[in-house]
Amino acid sequence: MRENIFERVLTVEKFEDFRGKDLSNKNLKNVSIDFLMTADFDTQTKWPSKENLPVGFNPEAVLENGKNPGLGIKELHKQGITGKGINIAIIDQKLDLNHKEYSDNIVSYEELDKSTKEQAVSMHGPGVASLLVGKNCGIAPDAKLHYYANPCADDSNWDFSSESLNKIIDFNNKAKEGDKIKVVSYSNGYPNPAFKGDLENWEKTIEKAKNDGIIFIDANTFFDFGFIAGGSATDKEDVDKYKNWLALDNKIPIFDKINPSWNKKDRIIVPSDYRTFASSYNKKEKNGPDEYLFMGRGGVSWSIPYLAGLCTLMLQVNKDLKMEEMVKILQDTASVNKEGLKIVNPKGAIDAVKSIHEK
């Protein structure tokens, strides 16, 4: 008897990469939903028909739910707390400037080294941009974005990071107060063995930026101030649904080697897992269709723009706040769920900022 290709059973492990894949002739109905929820997939992924998917798993609904930043952010937006009037910057990989999720927010864009051979667009740049200022995915959808594109992979270099941040400092020295860049989101940390260049100079540039009043947020800031990644696969408004970072729960060795203290319950979860954001992973043409990508296991790269976005919202309410003051507010207002995990509480933080501002 000829095999029915629609009955081919696909073996699925955690953290599968289904981006752009054609799964339409596969049988996934006996695959664990928990496994599928850890996968990466996008709007170019072709799924099997409903009868060949697990009962209760709807990829379109998962992708749409993942766009919600959660934790009351949308409620704050309805109150007009959207980052309006605040200028922020991102230093990251090349950006697809045409994606509808964030294109209206961009006020300046500069590539620091146009000679590199890396692809013109990527998943990472659109990801961080949309999670910070995106219309549907972002924390601060009305903030204005200055973007500095740095080479990545084999071309990664601290010197480009330093040049980007120095450009921001120089811009602020010439700009009117209302146009100055207040927050810089940098989804990386240091030292990083993949990077070339002058690390010591990069560290000095960061200190210079901070001394000039710039809120600089990178992986070092994120962990040093006691935050950790995590998220909710289902109800993103319910803190009891939030879990610790999937990368730690699943014992990924690299993280244990770097810092075994990251899994402590006294750290505050900032969403990174189970998120949907803008992507140009499959894009071949400049005017190709806009894509969105869902990632079950997120990285700290996604938590950093979330934290930067929260700082942007807080600055909209009180432009005089310093980084240490904002972190203290976030620490003091954090929610605690039934498992004893601390979760960042955007609404509580904004209420606290309002009370300070009114005094």
C-alpha positions in Angstrom: 0.0 0.0 0.0 1.3 3.4 -0.9 2.2 5.6 2.1 0.0 8.6 2.6 2.4 11.5 2.9 -0.1 13.4 5.1 0.3 10.6 7.7 4.1 11.0 8.0 4.8 11.6 11.7 7.3 14.2 12.5 9.5 13.8 15.5 9.8 17.1 17.3 12.2 18.1 20.0 12.2 21.2 22.1 13.5 24.4 20.5 12.9 23.3 16.9 13.5 25.9 14.2 10.5 26.0 11.9 11.2 29.4 10.4 10.1 29.4 6.7 9.7 25.6 6.8 6.9 23.7 4.9 5.3 21.3 7.4 2.1 21.0 5.5 2.5 17.3 4.7 3.5 16.3 8.3 1.5 14.8 11.1 2.0 16.7 14.3 -1.2 15.6 16.1 0.6 13.5 18.7 3.4 16.1 19.4 3.4 17.8 22.8 2.0 21.3 22.7 4.6 22.2 25.3 7.3 21.2 22.8 5.7 23.2 19.9 5.4 26.3 22.2 9.2 26.3 22.5 9.8 26.3 18.8 10.7 29.2 16.5 8.2 29.7 13.6 7.1 32.7 11.5 4.5 33.9 9.1 6.3 32.0 6.3 5.9 28.6 8.1 3.4 26.3 6.4 1.6 24.2 9.0 -0.4 21.0 8.6 -4.2 21.1 8.5 -6.1 21.3 11.8 -6.6 17.5 12.0 -2.9 17.0 11.8 -2.1 19.4 14.7 -2.4 18.7 18.4 -5.9 19.5 19.8 -5.8 23.1 21.1 -2.7 24.2 19.2 -3.4 27.1 16.8 -0.2 28.5 15.3 -1.9 31.7 14.1 -3.4 32.4 17.6 0.0 31.7 19.3 1.8 34.1 17.0 -0.9 36.8 17.5 -0.9 36.3 21.3 2.9 36.6 21.3 2.7 40.2 20.0 1.2 41.3 23.3 3.9 42.7 25.6 1.7 41.7 28.5 1.7 42.8 32.2 -0.6 45.7 31.7 1.4 47.5 29.0 -1.6 47.8 26.6 -3.6 49.4 29.5 -0.8 52.0 30.0 -0.9 52.7 26.2 -4.7 53.4 26.5 -3.8 56.0 29.2 -1.5 57.8 26.8 1.7 56.4 28.3 3.4 55.3 25.1 6.8 56.9 25.2 5.6 60.0 23.3 8.1 62.8 23.5 11.0 60.6 24.3 13.9 59.9 21.9 15.7 56.6 22.2 18.4 54.8 20.3 19.3 51.2 19.4 22.7 49.9 18.5 22.3 46.6 16.8 22.5 44.7 13.5 21.3 46.0 10.1 17.6 46.9 10.0 14.8 46.5 7.5 13.7 50.1 7.3 10.4 49.2 5.6 8.7 47.0 8.2 5.3 48.6 9.1 5.8 47.6 12.7 8.3 50.4 13.4 9.0 52.3 10.2 7.1 55.3 11.3 9.2 55.7 14.5 12.6 56.0 12.7 14.0 59.5 12.7 17.6 58.5 11.8 19.4 55.4 10.6 23.1 54.9 10.0 25.2 51.9 9.1 28.7 52.1 10.6 30.4 49.8 8.1 28.7 49.3 4.7 31.5 47.2 3.4 30.6 44.0 5.3 29.2 41.1 3.4 26.5 40.2 5.9 22.9 40.0 4.7 21.1 43.2 4.2 18.4 42.4 6.7 18.1 40.1 9.6 15.9 38.7 12.4 17.8 40.5 15.2 17.5 44.2 14.2 13.8 44.1 13.4 13.3 42.1 16.6 14.8 44.6 19.0 13.3 47.6 17.1 9.8 46.1 17.2 10.0 45.0 20.8 10.9 48.5 21.8 8.8 50.8 19.6 6.6 48.5 17.5 3.0 49.4 17.0 1.8 45.9 18.1 4.8 44.4 19.9 6.4 47.4 21.4 6.6 48.8 24.9 7.0 52.4 23.8 5.2 52.6 20.4 5.3 56.5 20.2 8.9 56.9 21.1 11.2 58.2 18.3 14.0 55.9 17.2 17.6 56.6 16.2 19.2 53.5 14.9 22.9 52.6 14.5 23.6 49.5 12.6 26.8 47.6 13.5 28.4 44.6 11.7 27.8 41.3 13.3 29.1 37.7 13.3 32.8 37.7 12.1 32.8 41.4 11.7 31.6 42.2 15.2 33.9 44.9 16.7 33.8 47.0 19.9 35.1 49.9 17.9 31.9 50.2 15.9 29.9 50.1 19.2 32.2 52.9 20.6 31.7 54.9 17.4 27.9 54.5 17.5 27.7 55.6 21.2 30.0 58.5 20.6 27.8 59.7 17.8 24.9 59.6 20.2 26.8 61.6 22.7 27.9 64.2 20.1 24.3 64.4 18.8 23.0 65.2 22.3 25.7 67.9 22.8 24.2 69.7 19.8 20.5 68.9 20.1 17.8 70.8 21.9 16.7 69.3 25.2 13.5 67.9 23.8 15.4 66.2 20.9 18.1 64.5 23.0 18.4 60.8 23.1 17.5 59.7 26.6 17.8 55.8 26.4 20.1 53.5 24.5 19.2 49.8 24.1 22.2 47.6 23.3 21.3 43.9 23.1 24.8 42.6 23.9 27.1 42.4 26.8 30.9 42.5 27.4 33.4 41.0 27.3 32.3 39.0 24.3 35.0 36.7 22.7 33.3 37.0 19.3 34.1 40.8 19.2 37.3 42.3 17.9 38.5 45.9 18.7 39.3 47.9 21.8 37.1 46.7 24.7 38.7 49.1 27.2 37.7 52.0 25.0 34.2 50.7 24.7 33.9 50.5 28.5 35.1 54.1 28.8 32.6 55.2 26.2 29.8 53.7 28.2 30.9 55.5 31.3 31.1 58.7 29.3 27.5 58.2 28.1 26.3 57.5 31.6 28.0 60.6 32.9 26.2 62.6 30.3 22.9 61.4 31.6 22.2 58.7 29.0 20.3 55.7 30.2 22.4 52.8 28.7 20.9 49.3 28.9 22.9 46.2 27.8 23.2 42.7 29.1 25.7 43.8 31.9 23.2 46.4 33.1 20.4 43.9 32.9 22.0 41.2 35.1 23.9 43.6 37.4 20.7 45.2 38.5 19.1 41.9 39.3 16.9 41.1 36.3 16.4 37.8 34.5 14.6 36.7 31.4 11.4 34.6 31.4 7.8 34.7 30.2 4.3 33.3 29.8 3.1 31.0 27.0 -0.6 31.7 27.7 -2.1 34.6 29.5 0.5 37.3 29.4 -1.4 39.5 31.9 -1.4 36.8 34.6 1.8 36.9 36.7 1.1 33.4 38.0 1.6 32.1 34.4 5.1 33.4 34.3 8.1 31.1 34.4 11.8 31.6 34.6 13.9 31.8 31.5 13.6 28.7 29.4 17.3 28.8 28.6 18.0 28.2 32.3 15.1 25.8 33.1 16.4 23.5 30.3 20.0 23.5 31.6 21.7 25.1 28.7 25.4 24.6 29.8 26.8 27.9 28.5 24.6 29.9 30.9 25.5 27.8 33.9 29.2 28.4 33.2 28.8 32.1 32.9 26.9 32.8 36.1 25.1 30.1 38.1 23.4 32.8 40.2 21.1 33.8 37.4 18.5 31.3 38.4 17.9 32.8 41.9 14.3 33.7 42.8 15.3 37.1 44.0 15.8 38.2 40.5 13.0 40.0 38.6 11.7 38.5 35.4 11.5 40.7 32.4 9.7 39.1 29.4 11.7 37.4 26.7 10.2 34.0 26.1 7.1 33.2 24.0 7.3 36.6 22.1 6.4 37.6 18.6 8.2 40.4 16.9 9.0 41.8 13.4 11.4 39.8 11.3 13.0 39.9 7.9 14.5 36.4 8.2 13.1 35.2 4.9 13.0 38.5 3.1 14.6 38.5 -0.4 13.3 41.8 -1.8 13.1 45.3 -0.4 9.4 45.5 -0.8 8.7 41.9 0.2 5.9 41.1 2.6 6.3 42.0 6.3 7.1 39.0 8.4 6.6 38.2 12.1 8.5 35.6 14.1 7.4 33.7 17.2 10.2 32.5 19.5 9.4 30.2 22.4 12.8 30.4 24.0 13.8 34.0 23.9 17.1 35.5 24.7 18.2 38.4 26.9 18.3 40.3 23.6 14.5 40.6 23.8 14.4 41.5 27.5 16.8 44.5 27.0 14.4 46.5 24.7 11.6 45.6 27.1 13.5 47.1 30.0 14.5 50.1 27.8 10.9 50.5 26.9 9.8 50.6 30.5 12.5 53.3 31.2 11.1 55.2 28.3 7.6 55.1 29.7 8.8 56.2 33.1 10.7 59.1 31.6 7.6 60.2 29.8 6.0 60.7 33.2 9.1 62.2 34.9 11.9 63.2 32.6 14.3 63.8 35.6 14.5 60.2 36.7 18.0 58.6 36.8 18.7 54.9 35.9 19.3 53.9 39.5 16.0 55.6 40.6 14.1 53.7 37.9 15.7 50.4 38.8 14.8 51.0 42.5 11.2 51.6 41.5 11.0 48.5 39.4 12.5 46.5 42.3 10.2 47.9 44.9 7.0 47.4 42.8 7.7 44.0 41.4 4.9 41.4 41.6 5.4 38.0 43.2 3.6 35.0 41.8 2.4 31.9 43.5 5.7 30.1 42.8 7.6 32.9 44.5 9.0 34.4 41.3 9.3 38.1 41.0 7.8 39.7 37.8 8.3 43.2 36.6 5.2 45.3 37.2 4.9 48.1 34.6 1.6 49.6 36.0 2.9 49.6 39.5 6.1 51.2 38.4 4.3 54.0 36.5 2.0 54.6 39.5 5.1 55.0 41.7 6.6 57.4 39.2 3.4 59.5 39.1 3.4 59.7 42.9 7.0 61.0 43.0 6.2 63.4 40.2 3.2 64.8 42.0 5.1 65.6 45.2 
